[in-house]
Amino acid sequence: MKLLLVEDEKRMAQALSELLRQERYEVDTCGDGLSGLAAAKEHPYDLIVLDVMLPGMNGFDIAKALRQGGCRTPILMLTAKSELEDTVRGLDSGADDYLTKPFMAEELFARLRALCRRNLPSDDGTLSFGDIALDTHTASLLCTATDRSVRLSEKEYRILQYFIANQRQILTREQLAVKVWGFDSDAEYNNVEVYLSFTRKKLAFVGAKTTIKALRGIGYELRCEDV
Ligand code: CA
């Protein structure tokens, strides 16, 4: 789980990131609003923890800008007690949950777990989205509506796995190249297109209504309509 922590109080940021790393989160930290927004736009994080009062740009405006830009990564907002009346504003701006400072680490972990639960494989090792399930043991794709399944190639599997893990996000060709191929170059960008079309064919083959939509000039999103 890759997490972005945007917090300007250095000691707080350090203590929190240490705790989060102990919980096996991969943590990036930003100490001001603008770099926080830039980082959130650039990398597909699984979770974002946003302080409200930040130099440069406040947490509400960051959340709002991210949502307007199509980012759907779960956001947990950290508010001070005196800002409690602002909580509604926080949720309105697009945050998914909030936590009032000071808080216990366990409370933070519980909230984060709840926010990312839907992105994790279930106990039987499947990753699900819409009408598809990805078997993480056999690397096969199953359509739960038609009960048809197909084996995936390594790249197809990694593409779908990455989409399901970031299911409310638009992913760019560059992000897919880095995540699936390990680095980005023009050659990899062409590969992304080719493998996306293979993957779409497999989705169609099993009769899934889930598909990878191309959003012109922006990127790709896994979508399931009518389910
Ligand atoms: Ca602050």
Residues whose N, C-alpha, C, O or C-beta is under 5 A from the ligand:
A	BS01	CA	D8 E9 D51 M53 L54
